[in-house]
Amino acid sequence: MALYLDLPVYKVCNELYLQFVQTRRALPRTERYTIGQELDRAMVDVLVLIQRINSTREKVPLIIRARQLVVEIQVRTRVLRDIKALSIGAFAKLFDLSENLSKQLASWQRFSQRQPSSDASASSSRGGRPESAGSRFGGACHTANPMNDNGDPTANTEVTS
């Protein structure tokens, strides 16, 4: 597992936050302490979620939450632009970074959803072997399968990440 500071998604999120901190200084006082604080909180929350996602096995629910926060960031950024509190250049930079962040989180979610579930092999009552194919796909077959997914009965069937 890579250190979260080295992840490209963390670097983009951090760059988004630093760009916002510079932009926030130019916001009118009212927007700085209303929408500005909400944006600040959401961006820091995404940074923290990226660290949590990187250190947990159940990544998908946390990635979904991070993606929701990125959408909130985009909406609030657009509101700041619509009320003319944010210049076109600042808006373009922030929105471009948030779009990049959103795409990286979506890719991470797709990758995580393709990974085999670690709970199936860890909590199986058959000595750590994964559940049979029938029980994974709607319970059509309830017989124990002594072979792993590759058809090799001698290979280690525990999933490690």
SULLIN-V538908 format. One record per backbone hydrogen bond with DSSP energy under -1.0 kcal/mol. NH is the residue of the N-H (numbers start at 0). CO is the residue of the C=O. If there is no record, write none. Layout:
NH_CO ; NH_CO
//
This chain:
5_2 ; 6_3 ; 10_6 ; 11_7 ; 12_8 ; 13_9 ; 14_10 ; 15_11 ; 16_12 ; 17_13 ; 18_14 ; 19_15 ; 20_16 ; 21_17 ; 22_18 ; 23_19 ; 25_22 ; 26_23 ; 31_27 ; 32_28 ; 35_30 ; 37_33 ; 38_34 ; 39_35 ; 40_36 ; 41_37 ; 42_38 ; 43_39 ; 44_40 ; 45_41 ; 46_42 ; 47_43 ; 48_44 ; 49_45 ; 50_46 ; 51_47 ; 52_48 ; 53_49 ; 55_52 ; 58_56 ; 62_58 ; 63_59 ; 64_60 ; 65_61 ; 66_62 ; 67_63 ; 68_64 ; 69_65 ; 70_66 ; 71_67 ; 72_68 ; 73_69 ; 74_70 ; 75_71 ; 76_72 ; 77_73 ; 78_74 ; 79_75 ; 80_76 ; 81_77 ; 82_78 ; 83_80 ; 84_79 ; 85_79 ; 90_86 ; 91_87 ; 92_88 ; 93_89 ; 94_90 ; 95_91 ; 96_92 ; 97_93 ; 98_94 ; 99_95 ; 100_96 ; 101_97 ; 102_98 ; 103_99 ; 104_100 ; 105_101 ; 106_102 ; 107_103 ; 108_104 ; 109_105 ; 110_106 ; 111_107 ; 112_108 ; 113_109 ; 121_117 ; 122_118 ; 135_131 ; 136_132 ; 138_133 ; 139_133 ; 150_147
//
